[in-house]
Amino acid sequence: MENKEILEFYKQTSQFTDLGYYKDFAKKLPDDIEELCLLQRIQIIHPVAYKDKDIRSKSNCFWGDMTKVSVTRLDYEEDYFPTAQSMIAELLRKNPNYAINREAKDKIHITCRGQAILLASILKAKGISARVRSGFAPYIKYDGINYDHWITEYYDDKEKVWKLVDADEHCPDHEMGFDLNNIPYDKFLFGANAYLGLRNNKLKADSILYASDPVTLGMKAAIRGLFYDFHSLMNNEIIFLHVPKYIQDKNFELSEKEYKELDELANLMLVPNSNFDKLKEIWKTNTKFRILSGALN
């Protein structure tokens, strides 16, 4: 049975997962995790789909009539909607009917980060312990590359276990060979695992990819995944612009002493529940991990 302090911690919300006035709305959404994920997925168009000209020309596809979606829409609307509350507010502003038949023109465009945060926020609103996790998912394209990805982890109170769930991949024709509502832990490469895999030469640099522009490979991508996941474990689901400022200022060129500091953090994150108190202490005392770069700095 999980530590009660940990379960209570992950029922708490952050500025990213707090739903405010929409909490009661979230409580009324389906309790079944499969139904909940499918309903959520249908509200959202992933930017990869929007950028595909063939998909945008289709009037009948998974996302609906894409020809009705304005070409002036941002590729990454999560610049506008970094929080779960803002996502739900915009969806209901466009169409108050949060349903499986939402038209493409009434959907929002967000990536896996937004999907993971939205699902975690809904589960928290229902009183379920949940947290966002960041890392890399080799199951997305099956080409030997671990693509950066965000998913959700929640505590199944009936089975007394934590489970990984990927709302973003609840799409037709996505045969993973495993249950997306209970992803085996060896199928997802958490930020700490990616970082340590490179440090220990067990992973190749070109197998770790962060889909920025331009694409980032190797240790720079792994460090991003490490800190996205560390902040998420501390209930602070930072946006893509956010990395520790001291690392950004060094352009990710760290000293061996600084790498060893990250080694310690990553090793603790391999088993975050067992090392929960130590991680919280690092969060409290090592402020440089929390002072972040952003759009203005």
MIVEXGU-636946 format. One line per 2 residues: number of its first residue (from 1); for each residue x, y, z of C-alpha. Coordinates in steps of 0.05 Angstrom, whole numbers. Layout:
NUM> X Y Z | ...
! end
This chain:
1> 0 0 0 | 26 69 -19
3> 48 120 33 | -12 164 51
5> 31 227 51 | 50 213 -21
7> -21 200 -42 | -45 264 -10
9> 11 304 -43 | -10 281 -112
11> -83 300 -99 | -59 371 -92
13> -59 417 -152 | -11 467 -182
15> -24 530 -223 | -23 483 -283
17> -71 429 -257 | -119 469 -214
19> -187 474 -248 | -217 528 -206
21> -291 538 -224 | -287 479 -272
23> -273 428 -217 | -346 408 -211
25> -349 401 -287 | -290 353 -285
27> -321 312 -229 | -380 296 -275
29> -336 269 -331 | -332 193 -339
31> -297 154 -283 | -276 98 -331
33> -205 114 -352 | -214 89 -424
35> -278 128 -434 | -247 190 -402
37> -185 187 -446 | -224 177 -511
39> -271 234 -494 | -212 280 -478
41> -173 259 -540 | -231 276 -587
43> -231 348 -561 | -160 360 -585
45> -121 364 -650 | -47 349 -643
47> -4 402 -679 | 30 346 -719
49> -37 332 -751 | -52 405 -763
51> 16 416 -798 | 4 357 -845
53> -26 386 -909 | -58 320 -929
55> -95 317 -863 | -115 390 -865
57> -148 378 -933 | -193 322 -907
59> -266 333 -891 | -274 265 -858
61> -220 239 -813 | -208 223 -739
63> -206 297 -722 | -268 314 -762
65> -275 364 -819 | -205 394 -821
67> -224 440 -879 | -265 481 -830
69> -204 496 -786 | -175 565 -800
71> -105 566 -828 | -91 625 -782
73> -95 580 -721 | -30 571 -684
75> 7 506 -695 | 19 502 -620
77> -40 533 -584 | -13 512 -517
79> 25 577 -520 | -45 605 -505
81> -67 548 -460 | -11 526 -414
83> -59 505 -358 | -115 454 -353
85> -163 508 -332 | -148 549 -394
87> -158 488 -439 | -226 471 -411
89> -247 545 -412 | -230 551 -486
91> -264 485 -504 | -328 506 -469
93> -324 576 -498 | -321 547 -568
95> -376 496 -554 | -405 481 -485
97> -421 410 -507 | -360 371 -484
99> -378 310 -524 | -351 257 -571
101> -381 292 -632 | -343 358 -624
103> -329 389 -692 | -257 401 -713
105> -267 477 -715 | -285 475 -641
107> -224 436 -618 | -158 463 -590
109> -88 446 -614 | -43 421 -558
111> 13 370 -553 | 23 311 -506
113> 42 358 -449 | -27 390 -450
115> -61 322 -455 | -22 295 -395
117> -37 357 -353 | -110 358 -371
119> -120 285 -353 | -82 293 -287
121> -124 354 -269 | -189 317 -282
123> -166 257 -240 | -145 304 -183
125> -213 338 -186 | -244 269 -176
127> -201 259 -113 | -151 212 -147
129> -76 217 -136 | -45 235 -203
131> 18 265 -231 | 46 284 -298
133> 108 247 -322 | 158 268 -375
135> 208 228 -414 | 213 192 -481
137> 167 142 -515 | 198 92 -563
139> 129 65 -579 | 107 126 -618
141> 142 113 -684 | 179 46 -677
143> 244 68 -710 | 294 59 -654
145> 287 132 -631 | 259 152 -563
147> 214 212 -577 | 201 263 -522
149> 133 251 -492 | 90 268 -432
151> 40 220 -401 | -1 214 -336
153> 9 169 -276 | -47 156 -227
155> -59 113 -166 | -111 59 -176
157> -142 55 -107 | -177 -11 -122
159> -114 -48 -144 | -68 -7 -98
161> -18 7 -153 | 6 65 -195
163> -11 62 -269 | 15 99 -330
165> -36 123 -380 | -26 159 -447
167> -86 201 -467 | -50 230 -527
169> -43 163 -562 | -117 144 -556
171> -125 146 -631 | -152 96 -682
173> -104 46 -713 | -52 56 -658
175> -36 -16 -640 | 17 -13 -586
177> 15 -85 -563 | -1 -62 -492
179> -57 -26 -455 | -51 49 -461
181> -88 54 -395 | -37 12 -359
183> 29 21 -396 | 84 -27 -374
185> 138 14 -339 | 192 -14 -385
187> 156 15 -446 | 167 87 -425
189> 235 119 -417 | 230 170 -360
191> 275 231 -361 | 321 202 -308
193> 329 136 -345 | 346 172 -410
195> 396 217 -375 | 431 160 -338
197> 429 116 -400 | 471 168 -436
199> 516 180 -377 | 530 106 -371
201> 538 96 -446 | 479 48 -448
203> 441 92 -497 | 465 126 -560
205> 459 201 -565 | 420 198 -630
207> 367 153 -598 | 342 209 -551
209> 302 262 -587 | 269 326 -564
211> 224 352 -620 | 244 425 -616
213> 260 468 -676 | 313 449 -694
215> 308 378 -667 | 351 366 -605
217> 387 300 -595 | 426 267 -540
219> 444 296 -472 | 412 363 -483
221> 346 329 -497 | 355 282 -438
223> 369 339 -389 | 305 372 -412
225> 267 308 -398 | 300 300 -331
227> 279 369 -307 | 209 367 -338
229> 199 303 -299 | 230 328 -234
231> 186 390 -234 | 125 347 -251
233> 141 301 -193 | 140 363 -149
235> 71 383 -176 | 100 438 -221
237> 86 418 -293 | 130 470 -328
239> 122 490 -400 | 172 475 -456
241> 208 542 -449 | 226 526 -377
243> 293 496 -360 | 339 515 -303
245> 370 582 -320 | 440 561 -300
247> 437 505 -352 | 407 550 -406
249> 461 603 -393 | 514 550 -403
251> 479 524 -466 | 476 456 -432
253> 553 452 -429 | 562 429 -357
255> 622 414 -314 | 634 344 -288
257> 615 369 -218 | 549 394 -245
259> 537 328 -281 | 549 289 -217
261> 498 333 -183 | 448 313 -236
263> 469 240 -229 | 447 242 -156
265> 380 273 -174 | 368 223 -231
267> 385 163 -188 | 334 185 -136
269> 282 196 -191 | 288 123 -214
271> 245 104 -154 | 210 170 -137
273> 162 142 -85 | 217 109 -45
275> 258 172 -49 | 201 221 -41
277> 228 256 21 | 298 264 -9
279> 270 292 -74 | 228 342 -35
281> 290 363 4 | 328 376 -60
283> 268 415 -86 | 269 457 -23
285> 344 469 -16 | 374 469 -87
287> 342 532 -114 | 381 533 -179
289> 340 473 -202 | 278 517 -193
291> 302 584 -222 | 280 576 -294
293> 293 607 -361 | 233 633 -399
295> 210 677 -455 | 239 741 -424
297> 304 713 -394
! end
